[in-house]
Amino acid sequence: MEHVTLNVPATAGGTIPLYLGYDLLETFLPSFLRQKDFSAVFIVTNETLAPLYGERLQERVENSHLLVVPDGERYKTLETAAWLYSRLLELGADRKSALVALGGGVIGDLTGFVAATFLRGLPLIQAPTSLLAMADASLGSKVGVDLPQGKNLVGAFKDAIAIVSDLSVLRTLPQREFKNGLAEILKAGMIGDAELFARLERGNVEPVEEILLPAIKVKANILAKDPFEHGERAYLNLGHTFGHAIEAVSQYQIPHGQAVAIGLRAAALLAERLGIASGEVRARVERTLLGLGLAGAVGGARAEALLQAMEYDKKRQRRRLRFVLIQEIGVPLIVSEVPTSLLLEVLEVICDQHSRSEWAEPESVRDA
């Protein structure tokens, strides 16, 4: 496919151009950066991606610098942001300098946070390299870092000037990371596209652009109505109240996508037990997760520990947790009155050791 251009709503009004296609890091992005009047370009990436894509991009962009941070969610911190501030100062960054976030969701969040706060704001280009970041994390202008108590507790809204998604990089994406992206795409289907969900239910994930584009459109449609999460944007958090707690309790050994997948199962279970959704809806979600090779339970965790971690969820209101659930596939709703005893029952299910052995290593849907 030739690259396509979509317009994603910006929080400041207007839209952000999103370019999606193949070989964009080699051709389109360097040309895009050269056409801008940036005093310098700072490419932020991690130790894994620097030799794969970062060094090559730096070679192709004049007056650019490569800033490499350690790989992993546990480095998405204020300390890493402070290190980046220091390097930008040392290298002479000014307000006409641009930051390129070359990586997955962690790099996008971290770089975006630095772009939002350094010198009160620098131009930002998102260049997502994972399926999860292309489908979700690079969209919506949310940026931030983690605290020891929980995920994304310090952050801001920062519109990128462009999002450049090069599908070629997915060829080198580890199978585990591809599955992480499928979790966010499945979420999009559950909240806004029953046809996309049905496609994933059949295990049909190729060509990847045919599941990625619908997922992007689901999020873009919601962002257009509610850019700052005053209402419908909260639907995008389906599975995330559970998922963020799972990540925190595992000390981020369980990656975001897998945690969200478990959270999607938990949300379906909770909806069934509250009488909001049928058992068939819950069963369809579970079967689809299993078929896509996504975990449905977490071992080594206690329900009480997950509940405690959920107390730090940034989406709670008046100290009450809010849950995004589904009535039917494609029909979400928000619930804030959930008895603790019922919530603990659901958490016990997803922590069940027998359930873990059933869900641990399902069949792969794609070669690495």
TORKOL-4160 file (C-alpha; in steps of 0.2 Angstrom, whole numbers, padded with zeros to 4 digits, m for minus):
368
<pt num="1" X="0000" Y="0000" Z="0000"/>
<pt num="2" X="0005" Y="0018" Z="m0003"/>
<pt num="3" X="0005" Y="0028" Z="0013"/>
<pt num="4" X="m0011" Y="0035" Z="0018"/>
<pt num="5" X="m0015" Y="0051" Z="0028"/>
<pt num="6" X="m0028" Y="0052" Z="0042"/>
<pt num="7" X="m0032" Y="0067" Z="0052"/>
<pt num="8" X="m0033" Y="0064" Z="0071"/>
<pt num="9" X="m0041" Y="0076" Z="0082"/>
<pt num="10" X="m0029" Y="0088" Z="0092"/>
<pt num="11" X="m0033" Y="0093" Z="0110"/>
<pt num="12" X="m0029" Y="0111" Z="0105"/>
<pt num="13" X="m0042" Y="0111" Z="0091"/>
<pt num="14" X="m0039" Y="0106" Z="0073"/>
<pt num="15" X="m0031" Y="0090" Z="0068"/>
<pt num="16" X="m0014" Y="0080" Z="0068"/>
<pt num="17" X="m0009" Y="0072" Z="0052"/>
<pt num="18" X="m0006" Y="0054" Z="0054"/>
<pt num="19" X="0005" Y="0045" Z="0040"/>
<pt num="20" X="0003" Y="0027" Z="0039"/>
<pt num="21" X="0013" Y="0016" Z="0026"/>
<pt num="22" X="0029" Y="0006" Z="0023"/>
<pt num="23" X="0047" Y="0012" Z="0023"/>
<pt num="24" X="0042" Y="0029" Z="0030"/>
<pt num="25" X="0057" Y="0030" Z="0042"/>
<pt num="26" X="0068" Y="0029" Z="0027"/>
<pt num="27" X="0060" Y="0041" Z="0015"/>
<pt num="28" X="0045" Y="0051" Z="0022"/>
<pt num="29" X="0051" Y="0056" Z="0039"/>
<pt num="30" X="0068" Y="0062" Z="0035"/>
<pt num="31" X="0061" Y="0073" Z="0021"/>
<pt num="32" X="0047" Y="0079" Z="0033"/>
<pt num="33" X="0060" Y="0084" Z="0046"/>
<pt num="34" X="0071" Y="0093" Z="0033"/>
<pt num="35" X="0057" Y="0103" Z="0027"/>
<pt num="36" X="0054" Y="0111" Z="0044"/>
<pt num="37" X="0063" Y="0125" Z="0051"/>
<pt num="38" X="0070" Y="0116" Z="0066"/>
<pt num="39" X="0085" Y="0123" Z="0075"/>
<pt num="40" X="0090" Y="0105" Z="0079"/>
<pt num="41" X="0081" Y="0088" Z="0080"/>
<pt num="42" X="0083" Y="0076" Z="0095"/>
<pt num="43" X="0078" Y="0058" Z="0092"/>
<pt num="44" X="0073" Y="0049" Z="0108"/>
<pt num="45" X="0074" Y="0030" Z="0107"/>
<pt num="46" X="0079" Y="0015" Z="0118"/>
<pt num="47" X="0094" Y="0004" Z="0118"/>
<pt num="48" X="0085" Y="m0009" Z="0107"/>
<pt num="49" X="0079" Y="0002" Z="0094"/>
<pt num="50" X="0094" Y="0014" Z="0092"/>
<pt num="51" X="0104" Y="0002" Z="0081"/>
<pt num="52" X="0089" Y="m0004" Z="0072"/>
<pt num="53" X="0082" Y="0012" Z="0067"/>
<pt num="54" X="0088" Y="0027" Z="0077"/>
<pt num="55" X="0106" Y="0028" Z="0070"/>
<pt num="56" X="0100" Y="0027" Z="0052"/>
<pt num="57" X="0087" Y="0040" Z="0055"/>
<pt num="58" X="0100" Y="0052" Z="0063"/>
<pt num="59" X="0112" Y="0049" Z="0048"/>
<pt num="60" X="0098" Y="0055" Z="0037"/>
<pt num="61" X="0093" Y="0071" Z="0046"/>
<pt num="62" X="0105" Y="0085" Z="0047"/>
<pt num="63" X="0109" Y="0093" Z="0064"/>
<pt num="64" X="0101" Y="0079" Z="0073"/>
<pt num="65" X="0106" Y="0070" Z="0090"/>
<pt num="66" X="0101" Y="0053" Z="0096"/>
<pt num="67" X="0096" Y="0052" Z="0114"/>
<pt num="68" X="0096" Y="0034" Z="0120"/>
<pt num="69" X="0087" Y="0028" Z="0136"/>
<pt num="70" X="0086" Y="0011" Z="0144"/>
<pt num="71" X="0072" Y="m0001" Z="0137"/>
<pt num="72" X="0056" Y="m0004" Z="0148"/>
<pt num="73" X="0042" Y="0003" Z="0157"/>
<pt num="74" X="0052" Y="0004" Z="0174"/>
<pt num="75" X="0062" Y="0018" Z="0166"/>
<pt num="76" X="0047" Y="0029" Z="0162"/>
<pt num="77" X="0051" Y="0040" Z="0177"/>
<pt num="78" X="0054" Y="0058" Z="0182"/>
<pt num="79" X="0072" Y="0053" Z="0184"/>
<pt num="80" X="0074" Y="0048" Z="0166"/>
<pt num="81" X="0065" Y="0064" Z="0161"/>
<pt num="82" X="0077" Y="0074" Z="0171"/>
<pt num="83" X="0092" Y="0065" Z="0162"/>
<pt num="84" X="0084" Y="0070" Z="0145"/>
<pt num="85" X="0082" Y="0088" Z="0151"/>
<pt num="86" X="0100" Y="0088" Z="0156"/>
<pt num="87" X="0106" Y="0081" Z="0139"/>
<pt num="88" X="0095" Y="0094" Z="0129"/>
<pt num="89" X="0103" Y="0108" Z="0139"/>
<pt num="90" X="0120" Y="0101" Z="0136"/>
<pt num="91" X="0117" Y="0100" Z="0117"/>
<pt num="92" X="0110" Y="0117" Z="0116"/>
<pt num="93" X="0091" Y="0114" Z="0113"/>
<pt num="94" X="0080" Y="0129" Z="0111"/>
<pt num="95" X="0062" Y="0132" Z="0108"/>
<pt num="96" X="0064" Y="0129" Z="0089"/>
<pt num="97" X="0071" Y="0112" Z="0092"/>
<pt num="98" X="0060" Y="0096" Z="0089"/>
<pt num="99" X="0059" Y="0080" Z="0098"/>
<pt num="100" X="0055" Y="0064" Z="0089"/>
<pt num="101" X="0048" Y="0049" Z="0099"/>
<pt num="102" X="0055" Y="0034" Z="0090"/>
<pt num="103" X="0048" Y="0019" Z="0099"/>
<pt num="104" X="0034" Y="0011" Z="0108"/>
<pt num="105" X="0022" Y="0017" Z="0120"/>
<pt num="106" X="0035" Y="0020" Z="0134"/>
<pt num="107" X="0046" Y="0031" Z="0122"/>
<pt num="108" X="0030" Y="0040" Z="0116"/>
<pt num="109" X="0024" Y="0044" Z="0133"/>
<pt num="110" X="0041" Y="0049" Z="0140"/>
<pt num="111" X="0047" Y="0060" Z="0125"/>
<pt num="112" X="0030" Y="0068" Z="0124"/>
<pt num="113" X="0031" Y="0073" Z="0143"/>
<pt num="114" X="0048" Y="0080" Z="0140"/>
<pt num="115" X="0042" Y="0089" Z="0125"/>
<pt num="116" X="0027" Y="0096" Z="0134"/>
<pt num="117" X="0038" Y="0103" Z="0149"/>
<pt num="118" X="0055" Y="0107" Z="0143"/>
<pt num="119" X="0056" Y="0126" Z="0140"/>
<pt num="120" X="0037" Y="0126" Z="0142"/>
<pt num="121" X="0035" Y="0116" Z="0126"/>
<pt num="122" X="0045" Y="0109" Z="0110"/>
<pt num="123" X="0038" Y="0103" Z="0094"/>
<pt num="124" X="0035" Y="0084" Z="0095"/>
<pt num="125" X="0034" Y="0071" Z="0081"/>
<pt num="126" X="0028" Y="0054" Z="0086"/>
<pt num="127" X="0036" Y="0039" Z="0076"/>
<pt num="128" X="0028" Y="0024" Z="0084"/>
<pt num="129" X="0037" Y="0007" Z="0081"/>
<pt num="130" X="0026" Y="m0005" Z="0090"/>
<pt num="131" X="0008" Y="m0011" Z="0085"/>
<pt num="132" X="0002" Y="m0005" Z="0102"/>
<pt num="133" X="0009" Y="0012" Z="0100"/>
<pt num="134" X="0002" Y="0014" Z="0082"/>
<pt num="135" X="m0015" Y="0008" Z="0087"/>
<pt num="136" X="m0017" Y="0018" Z="0103"/>
<pt num="137" X="m0002" Y="0026" Z="0113"/>
<pt num="138" X="0003" Y="0038" Z="0099"/>
<pt num="139" X="m0015" Y="0045" Z="0097"/>
<pt num="140" X="m0024" Y="0056" Z="0109"/>
<pt num="141" X="m0010" Y="0067" Z="0115"/>
<pt num="142" X="m0009" Y="0060" Z="0132"/>
<pt num="143" X="0009" Y="0060" Z="0139"/>
<pt num="144" X="0017" Y="0056" Z="0155"/>
<pt num="145" X="0028" Y="0046" Z="0167"/>
<pt num="146" X="0025" Y="0034" Z="0181"/>
<pt num="147" X="0027" Y="0035" Z="0200"/>
<pt num="148" X="0031" Y="0021" Z="0212"/>
<pt num="149" X="0013" Y="0021" Z="0217"/>
<pt num="150" X="0005" Y="0019" Z="0199"/>
<pt num="151" X="0006" Y="0022" Z="0181"/>
<pt num="152" X="0005" Y="0038" Z="0172"/>
<pt num="153" X="0001" Y="0048" Z="0188"/>
<pt num="154" X="0011" Y="0063" Z="0182"/>
<pt num="155" X="0007" Y="0069" Z="0164"/>
<pt num="156" X="0000" Y="0082" Z="0152"/>
<pt num="157" X="m0008" Y="0083" Z="0135"/>
<pt num="158" X="0004" Y="0087" Z="0121"/>
<pt num="159" X="m0001" Y="0087" Z="0103"/>
<pt num="160" X="0011" Y="0081" Z="0091"/>
<pt num="161" X="0014" Y="0090" Z="0075"/>
<pt num="162" X="0013" Y="0074" Z="0066"/>
<pt num="163" X="0012" Y="0055" Z="0069"/>
<pt num="164" X="0022" Y="0044" Z="0057"/>
<pt num="165" X="0018" Y="0025" Z="0058"/>
<pt num="166" X="0030" Y="0015" Z="0047"/>
<pt num="167" X="0022" Y="m0003" Z="0045"/>
<pt num="168" X="0039" Y="m0009" Z="0040"/>
<pt num="169" X="0046" Y="m0010" Z="0057"/>
<pt num="170" X="0032" Y="m0022" Z="0062"/>
<pt num="171" X="0042" Y="m0035" Z="0053"/>
<pt num="172" X="0056" Y="m0035" Z="0066"/>
<pt num="173" X="0043" Y="m0034" Z="0081"/>
<pt num="174" X="0044" Y="m0048" Z="0093"/>
<pt num="175" X="0029" Y="m0059" Z="0093"/>
<pt num="176" X="0026" Y="m0055" Z="0111"/>
<pt num="177" X="0025" Y="m0036" Z="0106"/>
<pt num="178" X="0013" Y="m0040" Z="0092"/>
<pt num="179" X="0001" Y="m0048" Z="0104"/>
<pt num="180" X="0002" Y="m0033" Z="0115"/>
<pt num="181" X="m0004" Y="m0022" Z="0101"/>
<pt num="182" X="m0018" Y="m0035" Z="0097"/>
<pt num="183" X="m0025" Y="m0031" Z="0115"/>
<pt num="184" X="m0028" Y="m0013" Z="0111"/>
<pt num="185" X="m0035" Y="m0017" Z="0094"/>
<pt num="186" X="m0047" Y="m0029" Z="0102"/>
<pt num="187" X="m0052" Y="m0016" Z="0115"/>
<pt num="188" X="m0056" Y="m0004" Z="0100"/>
<pt num="189" X="m0067" Y="m0017" Z="0093"/>
<pt num="190" X="m0076" Y="m0020" Z="0110"/>
<pt num="191" X="m0080" Y="m0002" Z="0112"/>
<pt num="192" X="m0084" Y="0004" Z="0095"/>
<pt num="193" X="m0082" Y="m0008" Z="0080"/>
<pt num="194" X="m0092" Y="m0025" Z="0081"/>
<pt num="195" X="m0085" Y="m0029" Z="0064"/>
<pt num="196" X="m0067" Y="m0027" Z="0069"/>
<pt num="197" X="m0071" Y="m0038" Z="0084"/>
<pt num="198" X="m0078" Y="m0052" Z="0074"/>
<pt num="199" X="m0063" Y="m0051" Z="0062"/>
<pt num="200" X="m0051" Y="m0054" Z="0077"/>
<pt num="201" X="m0063" Y="m0067" Z="0084"/>
<pt num="202" X="m0060" Y="m0077" Z="0068"/>
<pt num="203" X="m0041" Y="m0075" Z="0071"/>
<pt num="204" X="m0039" Y="m0064" Z="0056"/>
<pt num="205" X="m0025" Y="m0052" Z="0059"/>
<pt num="206" X="m0017" Y="m0050" Z="0042"/>
<pt num="207" X="m0014" Y="m0039" Z="0033"/>
<pt num="208" X="m0011" Y="m0029" Z="0048"/>
<pt num="209" X="m0016" Y="m0012" Z="0041"/>
<pt num="210" X="m0034" Y="m0020" Z="0039"/>
<pt num="211" X="m0036" Y="m0021" Z="0058"/>
<pt num="212" X="m0025" Y="m0006" Z="0062"/>
<pt num="213" X="m0035" Y="0007" Z="0052"/>
<pt num="214" X="m0052" Y="0003" Z="0060"/>
<pt num="215" X="m0044" Y="0003" Z="0077"/>
<pt num="216" X="m0037" Y="0020" Z="0074"/>
<pt num="217" X="m0053" Y="0026" Z="0067"/>
<pt num="218" X="m0062" Y="0021" Z="0083"/>
<pt num="219" X="m0051" Y="0031" Z="0094"/>
<pt num="220" X="m0051" Y="0046" Z="0082"/>
<pt num="221" X="m0070" Y="0046" Z="0082"/>
<pt num="222" X="m0070" Y="0046" Z="0101"/>
<pt num="223" X="m0057" Y="0060" Z="0102"/>
<pt num="224" X="m0066" Y="0071" Z="0091"/>
<pt num="225" X="m0081" Y="0071" Z="0103"/>
<pt num="226" X="m0071" Y="0071" Z="0119"/>
<pt num="227" X="m0053" Y="0076" Z="0118"/>
<pt num="228" X="m0050" Y="0079" Z="0137"/>
<pt num="229" X="m0059" Y="0064" Z="0144"/>
<pt num="230" X="m0074" Y="0073" Z="0151"/>
<pt num="231" X="m0086" Y="0059" Z="0144"/>
<pt num="232" X="m0084" Y="0047" Z="0130"/>
<pt num="233" X="m0065" Y="0047" Z="0130"/>
<pt num="234" X="m0066" Y="0036" Z="0146"/>
<pt num="235" X="m0072" Y="0022" Z="0135"/>
<pt num="236" X="m0054" Y="0020" Z="0129"/>
<pt num="237" X="m0050" Y="0014" Z="0147"/>
<pt num="238" X="m0059" Y="m0002" Z="0145"/>
<pt num="239" X="m0048" Y="m0015" Z="0153"/>
<pt num="240" X="m0036" Y="m0002" Z="0159"/>
<pt num="241" X="m0041" Y="0000" Z="0177"/>
<pt num="242" X="m0038" Y="m0018" Z="0180"/>
<pt num="243" X="m0023" Y="m0018" Z="0168"/>
<pt num="244" X="m0013" Y="m0004" Z="0176"/>
<pt num="245" X="m0015" Y="m0012" Z="0193"/>
<pt num="246" X="m0009" Y="m0029" Z="0186"/>
<pt num="247" X="0006" Y="m0020" Z="0178"/>
<pt num="248" X="0010" Y="m0011" Z="0195"/>
<pt num="249" X="0009" Y="m0027" Z="0206"/>
<pt num="250" X="0020" Y="m0036" Z="0193"/>
<pt num="251" X="0033" Y="m0022" Z="0194"/>
<pt num="252" X="0030" Y="m0020" Z="0176"/>
<pt num="253" X="0036" Y="m0038" Z="0172"/>
<pt num="254" X="0019" Y="m0040" Z="0163"/>
<pt num="255" X="0018" Y="m0029" Z="0148"/>
<pt num="256" X="0004" Y="m0016" Z="0145"/>
<pt num="257" X="m0004" Y="m0026" Z="0131"/>
<pt num="258" X="m0005" Y="m0042" Z="0141"/>
<pt num="259" X="m0011" Y="m0033" Z="0156"/>
<pt num="260" X="m0025" Y="m0024" Z="0146"/>
<pt num="261" X="m0030" Y="m0041" Z="0139"/>
<pt num="262" X="m0032" Y="m0048" Z="0157"/>
<pt num="263" X="m0041" Y="m0032" Z="0161"/>
<pt num="264" X="m0053" Y="m0035" Z="0146"/>
<pt num="265" X="m0057" Y="m0052" Z="0153"/>
<pt num="266" X="m0060" Y="m0045" Z="0170"/>
<pt num="267" X="m0071" Y="m0031" Z="0163"/>
<pt num="268" X="m0082" Y="m0044" Z="0154"/>
<pt num="269" X="m0083" Y="m0055" Z="0170"/>
<pt num="270" X="m0088" Y="m0040" Z="0180"/>
<pt num="271" X="m0101" Y="m0035" Z="0167"/>
<pt num="272" X="m0109" Y="m0052" Z="0167"/>
<pt num="273" X="m0109" Y="m0053" Z="0186"/>
<pt num="274" X="m0117" Y="m0036" Z="0187"/>
<pt num="275" X="m0131" Y="m0042" Z="0175"/>
<pt num="276" X="m0125" Y="m0029" Z="0162"/>
<pt num="277" X="m0119" Y="m0041" Z="0149"/>
<pt num="278" X="m0124" Y="m0059" Z="0145"/>
<pt num="279" X="m0113" Y="m0074" Z="0148"/>
<pt num="280" X="m0112" Y="m0076" Z="0129"/>
<pt num="281" X="m0103" Y="m0059" Z="0128"/>
<pt num="282" X="m0091" Y="m0064" Z="0141"/>
<pt num="283" X="m0088" Y="m0081" Z="0133"/>
<pt num="284" X="m0084" Y="m0072" Z="0116"/>
<pt num="285" X="m0072" Y="m0061" Z="0124"/>
<pt num="286" X="m0063" Y="m0075" Z="0133"/>
<pt num="287" X="m0063" Y="m0086" Z="0117"/>
<pt num="288" X="m0056" Y="m0072" Z="0107"/>
<pt num="289" X="m0042" Y="m0068" Z="0119"/>
<pt num="290" X="m0037" Y="m0086" Z="0119"/>
<pt num="291" X="m0037" Y="m0087" Z="0100"/>
<pt num="292" X="m0026" Y="m0072" Z="0099"/>
<pt num="293" X="m0013" Y="m0079" Z="0111"/>
<pt num="294" X="m0017" Y="m0066" Z="0124"/>
<pt num="295" X="m0017" Y="m0070" Z="0143"/>
<pt num="296" X="m0033" Y="m0070" Z="0153"/>
<pt num="297" X="m0026" Y="m0073" Z="0170"/>
<pt num="298" X="m0011" Y="m0067" Z="0181"/>
<pt num="299" X="m0001" Y="m0079" Z="0192"/>
<pt num="300" X="0008" Y="m0075" Z="0207"/>
<pt num="301" X="m0004" Y="m0060" Z="0212"/>
<pt num="302" X="m0016" Y="m0058" Z="0226"/>
<pt num="303" X="m0033" Y="m0051" Z="0223"/>
<pt num="304" X="m0031" Y="m0039" Z="0238"/>
<pt num="305" X="m0015" Y="m0033" Z="0231"/>
<pt num="306" X="m0023" Y="m0029" Z="0214"/>
<pt num="307" X="m0037" Y="m0020" Z="0223"/>
<pt num="308" X="m0025" Y="m0009" Z="0233"/>
<pt num="309" X="m0016" Y="m0005" Z="0217"/>
<pt num="310" X="m0032" Y="0000" Z="0209"/>
<pt num="311" X="m0035" Y="0013" Z="0223"/>
<pt num="312" X="m0021" Y="0024" Z="0214"/>
<pt num="313" X="m0030" Y="0024" Z="0198"/>
<pt num="314" X="m0030" Y="0041" Z="0191"/>
<pt num="315" X="m0047" Y="0039" Z="0184"/>
<pt num="316" X="m0056" Y="0037" Z="0201"/>
<pt num="317" X="m0068" Y="0051" Z="0206"/>
<pt num="318" X="m0072" Y="0056" Z="0224"/>
<pt num="319" X="m0061" Y="0041" Z="0229"/>
<pt num="320" X="m0073" Y="0029" Z="0219"/>
<pt num="321" X="m0066" Y="0018" Z="0205"/>
<pt num="322" X="m0075" Y="0020" Z="0188"/>
<pt num="323" X="m0076" Y="0005" Z="0177"/>
<pt num="324" X="m0078" Y="0004" Z="0158"/>
<pt num="325" X="m0089" Y="m0011" Z="0154"/>
<pt num="326" X="m0098" Y="m0017" Z="0139"/>
<pt num="327" X="m0117" Y="m0022" Z="0137"/>
<pt num="328" X="m0114" Y="m0029" Z="0120"/>
<pt num="329" X="m0099" Y="m0029" Z="0108"/>
<pt num="330" X="m0097" Y="m0011" Z="0103"/>
<pt num="331" X="m0108" Y="m0004" Z="0116"/>
<pt num="332" X="m0098" Y="0002" Z="0131"/>
<pt num="333" X="m0104" Y="0011" Z="0147"/>
<pt num="334" X="m0097" Y="0018" Z="0163"/>
<pt num="335" X="m0101" Y="0011" Z="0180"/>
<pt num="336" X="m0095" Y="0018" Z="0197"/>
<pt num="337" X="m0105" Y="0008" Z="0209"/>
<pt num="338" X="m0097" Y="m0009" Z="0211"/>
<pt num="339" X="m0098" Y="m0018" Z="0228"/>
<pt num="340" X="m0080" Y="m0022" Z="0234"/>
<pt num="341" X="m0085" Y="m0040" Z="0237"/>
<pt num="342" X="m0090" Y="m0042" Z="0219"/>
<pt num="343" X="m0074" Y="m0034" Z="0213"/>
<pt num="344" X="m0064" Y="m0046" Z="0224"/>
<pt num="345" X="m0073" Y="m0060" Z="0216"/>
<pt num="346" X="m0068" Y="m0055" Z="0199"/>
<pt num="347" X="m0050" Y="m0052" Z="0204"/>
<pt num="348" X="m0050" Y="m0069" Z="0212"/>
<pt num="349" X="m0054" Y="m0077" Z="0195"/>
<pt num="350" X="m0041" Y="m0068" Z="0186"/>
<pt num="351" X="m0028" Y="m0073" Z="0199"/>
<pt num="352" X="m0033" Y="m0091" Z="0199"/>
<pt num="353" X="m0018" Y="m0102" Z="0197"/>
<pt num="354" X="m0028" Y="m0116" Z="0188"/>
<pt num="355" X="m0035" Y="m0102" Z="0176"/>
<pt num="356" X="m0017" Y="m0096" Z="0174"/>
<pt num="357" X="m0011" Y="m0113" Z="0167"/>
<pt num="358" X="m0025" Y="m0113" Z="0155"/>
<pt num="359" X="m0021" Y="m0096" Z="0148"/>
<pt num="360" X="m0002" Y="m0095" Z="0150"/>
<pt num="361" X="0004" Y="m0099" Z="0133"/>
<pt num="362" X="m0010" Y="m0101" Z="0120"/>
<pt num="363" X="m0007" Y="m0104" Z="0102"/>
<pt num="364" X="0002" Y="m0091" Z="0092"/>
<pt num="365" X="m0008" Y="m0081" Z="0079"/>
<pt num="366" X="0007" Y="m0075" Z="0070"/>
<pt num="367" X="0025" Y="m0079" Z="0067"/>
<pt num="368" X="0038" Y="m0068" Z="0076"/>
